[in-house]
Amino acid sequence: MVAARSAAERREELVALYQRLKDCHDCPLKATRTKLVFGAGNADAEVMFVGEAPGAQEDLEGLPFVGRAGQLLNELLSEIGLRREDVWINNVLMCRPPGNRDPLPHEIEECEPFLLERIRLIQPKVICTLGNFATKLLSGQPTGITRCCGRPQYREIAGLEVVLYPLFHPAAALRTPATKEQLRQDMARLPELIEQQRPKLEAALAAATAPAEAEAAEPEPAPQLGLFGG
């Protein structure tokens, strides 16, 4: 298990990881990308979303899920009382594959350690995998998304006990009304999953957070979307 550490310490390491990767992430797609898409949101988020790879708009802006699929994700979050600023959003790949093709195995292998490091630093209670690639990678199983979407899995990932919650990718939901409705229904269960997990981590984190809170009159704000934008 990951040792309990203060939120401030974890945020500092997350920013350092971003600074290191944004200019020198030497992946196979580096030559064709515009910007590295590290991820964005609340660095202390209880929920992390993991998609597939940046698209054209994400590649230009350096932020994840800012196109039509991102707009749908924002809408679904709003329906359950959450905002992008409340969660952490990233992808398996940090660079856009040419022509939005599927990620290749060696590209996933290159980015996987950095995804696991972000999970370790953010310490989410629930990880929502969007689509096949993220689900198969983090579950370690070959089961396709259509067979496991909306079914919580209790797993240890990056040294953390988390709920892995496979969901249809918003891009797929935009193409098929039935898929969109299924995604909406599955998203509606997310607050319940968060509540179920909350007590399991709060006790461990409290011991590490208390000393840092005692030193400061106000807690340090979590890095938000703009910090990790390209």
Buried (B, 14 or more C-beta within 10 A) or exposed (E): EBEBBBBBEBBBBBBEBBEEBBEEBEBBBEEEBBBBBBBBBBBBBBBBBBBBBBBEBBBBBBBBBBBEBBEBBBEBBEEBEBEBEBBBBBBBBBBBBEEEEEBEEEBBEBBBEBBBBBBBBBBBBBBBBBBBBBBBBBBEBEBEBEEBBBEBBEBEBBEBBBBBBBBBBBBBBBEEEEBBEBBBEBBEBBBEBBEEBEEEBEEBBEEBBEEBBEEEEEEBEBBBBEBBBB
